Amino acid sequence: MEQDAPRRVALIANCLLNQNAKVCDGARYRGLVSPVVEALLSRGYQLQQLPCPELAFAGVRRWWAVYEQYDTPAYRAHCRRLAQAIAPLIEQYLRRGDEVILIGLDGSPSTGVRFTSSKPEWGGRPNRPEDDWEIVPRRGVWIEELEAELARRGLPPLPATGWALDMGRLDEAGSRRDLEQFLDSCEIAAGSRGDNSAVP
């Protein structure tokens, strides 16, 4: 690849490349989520692993939670600090004309892109499987703060989707179809922009 040629860059939720970052019993794959990695690499994307805000905030012994439990001033401030650290790199990609996409983790209270988990009355440690929660259409806390930081810098919203790992029962075939359709739409959009995709 030529040094100055535009690149395809996929910003990926930490746990899609490191299932060890998941809460106890939350990992579904050994090591990384290979279908996501294979789909991106086959289309020429460079992979950029995002930090895991939950792991950095609550550690490896944390329990599962919903959006409302992470929607706190302290956690949002933590996510903003992480966003401020990673945003300059994203800005650099965009300003040089790279195609940048975001792959989150649907159902996650932090990295959900299309969906997050919700249960407003939850507090403290949940009691799986007795406790239940809902999946609602909205961003997770970390994705909200990352997108807000990019917007503060005057950057456009990134094309984004989520791998449905935290939606309850995993439908891998359906998730593969969703991801492929998303990547197809990104290719079409990038082709229609031509060489004018750099952020001014």
Contacts in CASP RR format, 6 or more apart in sequence:
PFRMAT RR
TARGET T0000
AUTHOR 0000-0000-0000
METHOD contacts of the structure
MODEL  1
MEQDAPRRVALIANCLLNQNAKVCDGARYRGLVSPVVEALLSRGYQLQQL
PCPELAFAGVRRWWAVYEQYDTPAYRAHCRRLAQAIAPLIEQYLRRGDEV
ILIGLDGSPSTGVRFTSSKPEWGGRPNRPEDDWEIVPRRGVWIEELEAEL
ARRGLPPLPATGWALDMGRLDEAGSRRDLEQFLDSCEIAAGSRGDNSAVP
1 7 0 8 1.000
4 96 0 8 1.000
6 96 0 8 1.000
6 97 0 8 1.000
6 98 0 8 1.000
6 99 0 8 1.000
6 197 0 8 1.000
7 46 0 8 1.000
7 93 0 8 1.000
7 98 0 8 1.000
7 99 0 8 1.000
8 43 0 8 1.000
8 44 0 8 1.000
8 45 0 8 1.000
8 46 0 8 1.000
8 98 0 8 1.000
8 99 0 8 1.000
8 101 0 8 1.000
9 45 0 8 1.000
9 46 0 8 1.000
9 48 0 8 1.000
9 93 0 8 1.000
9 98 0 8 1.000
9 99 0 8 1.000
9 100 0 8 1.000
9 101 0 8 1.000
10 40 0 8 1.000
10 45 0 8 1.000
10 46 0 8 1.000
10 47 0 8 1.000
10 48 0 8 1.000
10 100 0 8 1.000
10 101 0 8 1.000
10 102 0 8 1.000
10 103 0 8 1.000
11 48 0 8 1.000
11 50 0 8 1.000
11 90 0 8 1.000
11 100 0 8 1.000
11 101 0 8 1.000
11 102 0 8 1.000
11 103 0 8 1.000
11 158 0 8 1.000
12 36 0 8 1.000
12 40 0 8 1.000
12 47 0 8 1.000
12 48 0 8 1.000
12 49 0 8 1.000
12 50 0 8 1.000
12 103 0 8 1.000
12 104 0 8 1.000
13 50 0 8 1.000
13 52 0 8 1.000
13 103 0 8 1.000
13 104 0 8 1.000
13 105 0 8 1.000
13 108 0 8 1.000
13 111 0 8 1.000
13 112 0 8 1.000
13 162 0 8 1.000
13 163 0 8 1.000
14 21 0 8 1.000
14 49 0 8 1.000
14 50 0 8 1.000
14 51 0 8 1.000
14 52 0 8 1.000
14 55 0 8 1.000
14 111 0 8 1.000
15 21 0 8 1.000
15 22 0 8 1.000
15 27 0 8 1.000
15 52 0 8 1.000
15 105 0 8 1.000
15 111 0 8 1.000
15 165 0 8 1.000
16 32 0 8 1.000
16 33 0 8 1.000
16 36 0 8 1.000
16 37 0 8 1.000
16 103 0 8 1.000
16 104 0 8 1.000
16 105 0 8 1.000
16 163 0 8 1.000
16 165 0 8 1.000
17 32 0 8 1.000
17 33 0 8 1.000
17 37 0 8 1.000
17 47 0 8 1.000
17 49 0 8 1.000
18 31 0 8 1.000
18 32 0 8 1.000
18 49 0 8 1.000
18 52 0 8 1.000
19 26 0 8 1.000
19 27 0 8 1.000
19 28 0 8 1.000
19 29 0 8 1.000
19 30 0 8 1.000
19 31 0 8 1.000
19 32 0 8 1.000
19 33 0 8 1.000
20 27 0 8 1.000
20 31 0 8 1.000
21 52 0 8 1.000
21 54 0 8 1.000
21 55 0 8 1.000
23 54 0 8 1.000
23 62 0 8 1.000
23 63 0 8 1.000
23 64 0 8 1.000
24 61 0 8 1.000
24 63 0 8 1.000
24 64 0 8 1.000
25 128 0 8 1.000
26 64 0 8 1.000
26 166 0 8 1.000
28 165 0 8 1.000
28 170 0 8 1.000
33 163 0 8 1.000
33 165 0 8 1.000
35 172 0 8 1.000
35 175 0 8 1.000
35 176 0 8 1.000
35 179 0 8 1.000
36 103 0 8 1.000
36 163 0 8 1.000
36 179 0 8 1.000
37 47 0 8 1.000
39 176 0 8 1.000
39 179 0 8 1.000
39 180 0 8 1.000
39 183 0 8 1.000
40 47 0 8 1.000
40 103 0 8 1.000
40 183 0 8 1.000
41 47 0 8 1.000
43 183 0 8 1.000
43 187 0 8 1.000
45 101 0 8 1.000
48 89 0 8 1.000
50 86 0 8 1.000
50 111 0 8 1.000
50 146 0 8 1.000
51 82 0 8 1.000
51 85 0 8 1.000
51 86 0 8 1.000
53 75 0 8 1.000
53 78 0 8 1.000
53 79 0 8 1.000
53 82 0 8 1.000
53 110 0 8 1.000
53 141 0 8 1.000
53 142 0 8 1.000
54 62 0 8 1.000
54 70 0 8 1.000
54 110 0 8 1.000
54 142 0 8 1.000
55 62 0 8 1.000
56 78 0 8 1.000
56 82 0 8 1.000
57 75 0 8 1.000
57 78 0 8 1.000
63 125 0 8 1.000
63 126 0 8 1.000
64 126 0 8 1.000
64 128 0 8 1.000
65 109 0 8 1.000
65 117 0 8 1.000
65 122 0 8 1.000
65 126 0 8 1.000
66 109 0 8 1.000
66 116 0 8 1.000
66 117 0 8 1.000
66 118 0 8 1.000
66 119 0 8 1.000
66 122 0 8 1.000
66 133 0 8 1.000
67 109 0 8 1.000
67 116 0 8 1.000
67 117 0 8 1.000
67 118 0 8 1.000
67 136 0 8 1.000
67 138 0 8 1.000
67 140 0 8 1.000
67 141 0 8 1.000
68 118 0 8 1.000
68 119 0 8 1.000
68 120 0 8 1.000
68 122 0 8 1.000
69 109 0 8 1.000
69 122 0 8 1.000
69 123 0 8 1.000
69 124 0 8 1.000
70 109 0 8 1.000
70 110 0 8 1.000
70 140 0 8 1.000
70 141 0 8 1.000
71 141 0 8 1.000
75 141 0 8 1.000
76 141 0 8 1.000
76 145 0 8 1.000
79 110 0 8 1.000
79 141 0 8 1.000
79 142 0 8 1.000
79 144 0 8 1.000
79 145 0 8 1.000
79 146 0 8 1.000
80 145 0 8 1.000
80 148 0 8 1.000
80 149 0 8 1.000
82 142 0 8 1.000
82 145 0 8 1.000
82 146 0 8 1.000
83 142 0 8 1.000
83 145 0 8 1.000
83 146 0 8 1.000
83 148 0 8 1.000
83 149 0 8 1.000
83 150 0 8 1.000
84 149 0 8 1.000
86 146 0 8 1.000
87 146 0 8 1.000
87 149 0 8 1.000
87 150 0 8 1.000
87 153 0 8 1.000
87 155 0 8 1.000
90 100 0 8 1.000
90 150 0 8 1.000
90 155 0 8 1.000
90 158 0 8 1.000
91 150 0 8 1.000
91 153 0 8 1.000
91 155 0 8 1.000
91 199 0 8 1.000
93 100 0 8 1.000
94 100 0 8 1.000
94 155 0 8 1.000
94 156 0 8 1.000
94 198 0 8 1.000
94 199 0 8 1.000
95 198 0 8 1.000
95 199 0 8 1.000
96 198 0 8 1.000
97 197 0 8 1.000
97 198 0 8 1.000
97 199 0 8 1.000
99 186 0 8 1.000
99 190 0 8 1.000
99 197 0 8 1.000
100 158 0 8 1.000
101 158 0 8 1.000
101 159 0 8 1.000
101 160 0 8 1.000
101 161 0 8 1.000
101 182 0 8 1.000
101 183 0 8 1.000
101 186 0 8 1.000
102 113 0 8 1.000
102 143 0 8 1.000
102 158 0 8 1.000
102 159 0 8 1.000
102 160 0 8 1.000
102 161 0 8 1.000
103 113 0 8 1.000
103 160 0 8 1.000
103 161 0 8 1.000
103 162 0 8 1.000
103 163 0 8 1.000
103 179 0 8 1.000
104 111 0 8 1.000
104 112 0 8 1.000
104 113 0 8 1.000
104 143 0 8 1.000
104 160 0 8 1.000
104 161 0 8 1.000
104 162 0 8 1.000
104 163 0 8 1.000
105 111 0 8 1.000
105 112 0 8 1.000
105 113 0 8 1.000
105 162 0 8 1.000
105 163 0 8 1.000
105 165 0 8 1.000
105 166 0 8 1.000
106 112 0 8 1.000
106 113 0 8 1.000
106 114 0 8 1.000
106 115 0 8 1.000
106 116 0 8 1.000
106 162 0 8 1.000
106 163 0 8 1.000
106 164 0 8 1.000
106 165 0 8 1.000
106 166 0 8 1.000
106 167 0 8 1.000
107 115 0 8 1.000
107 116 0 8 1.000
107 117 0 8 1.000
107 135 0 8 1.000
107 164 0 8 1.000
107 165 0 8 1.000
107 166 0 8 1.000
107 167 0 8 1.000
107 168 0 8 1.000
108 116 0 8 1.000
108 117 0 8 1.000
108 140 0 8 1.000
108 165 0 8 1.000
108 166 0 8 1.000
109 116 0 8 1.000
109 117 0 8 1.000
109 140 0 8 1.000
109 141 0 8 1.000
110 140 0 8 1.000
110 141 0 8 1.000
110 142 0 8 1.000
110 143 0 8 1.000
111 140 0 8 1.000
111 142 0 8 1.000
111 143 0 8 1.000
112 139 0 8 1.000
112 140 0 8 1.000
112 143 0 8 1.000
112 162 0 8 1.000
112 166 0 8 1.000
113 139 0 8 1.000
113 140 0 8 1.000
113 143 0 8 1.000
113 160 0 8 1.000
113 161 0 8 1.000
113 162 0 8 1.000
114 137 0 8 1.000
114 161 0 8 1.000
114 162 0 8 1.000
115 135 0 8 1.000
115 136 0 8 1.000
115 137 0 8 1.000
115 138 0 8 1.000
115 164 0 8 1.000
115 167 0 8 1.000
116 135 0 8 1.000
116 136 0 8 1.000
116 138 0 8 1.000
116 139 0 8 1.000
116 140 0 8 1.000
117 133 0 8 1.000
117 134 0 8 1.000
117 135 0 8 1.000
117 136 0 8 1.000
117 166 0 8 1.000
118 133 0 8 1.000
118 134 0 8 1.000
118 135 0 8 1.000
118 136 0 8 1.000
118 138 0 8 1.000
119 131 0 8 1.000
119 132 0 8 1.000
119 133 0 8 1.000
119 134 0 8 1.000
122 131 0 8 1.000
122 133 0 8 1.000
135 167 0 8 1.000
135 168 0 8 1.000
139 147 0 8 1.000
143 160 0 8 1.000
147 157 0 8 1.000
147 158 0 8 1.000
150 157 0 8 1.000
150 158 0 8 1.000
151 157 0 8 1.000
155 199 0 8 1.000
156 199 0 8 1.000
159 182 0 8 1.000
159 185 0 8 1.000
159 186 0 8 1.000
159 189 0 8 1.000
161 178 0 8 1.000
161 179 0 8 1.000
161 182 0 8 1.000
162 178 0 8 1.000
162 179 0 8 1.000
163 175 0 8 1.000
163 179 0 8 1.000
164 170 0 8 1.000
164 171 0 8 1.000
164 174 0 8 1.000
164 175 0 8 1.000
164 178 0 8 1.000
165 175 0 8 1.000
190 197 0 8 1.000
END
